[in-house]
Amino acid sequence: IVFAGLLGVFLTPALAFTDINIGGDSNSGISGQQSVSVNNEHNVANVDNNNGWDSWHVLWDYNTNFAAVRIFKKKVCIVHRMNKDAMPSLHALDALVKEKKGKGPEGPPPRSLMYSINPERVSDLEKLGKPIAGMCRGIPTYIANELEG
């Protein structure tokens, strides 16, 4: 029974995540690496772009319908409401990640959206949900609003 319990503890996180890496470990001109992780258990997706000082991290929280980007160079977090017309569902994103595992981007670029950033800092990160509060804690965080058109 103990063995089955331990197996469940260690196997559940392995089944909850699906990762895709875009980039390479060769010296063929690729300056960074991007990875996408989908956690179906917590209804979040993470995109990490590791490129030295130009690195950034995006978290999409499908429970709260908020997305956040942490820009390391600017030492700032920007949070916005997710546009369901422009963003894939978590299920569709998970399927896309599994389909493209190990491949680079293909097809047309995603729909472009423009935002206006409110200059007032967010005072209560907890209202944005635990995942985003954890990612943005300790750095200036601002809300962005999608512009029409």
Secondary structure, 3 states (H helix, E strand, C coil): CHHHHHHHHHHHHHHHEEEEEECCCCCCCCCCEEEEEEECCCCEEEEEEECHHHCEEEEEECCCCEEEEEECCCCEEEEEECCCCCCCCHHHHHHHHHHCCCCCCCCCCCCCCCEEEEEEECCCHHHHCHHHHHHHCCCCEEEEEECCC
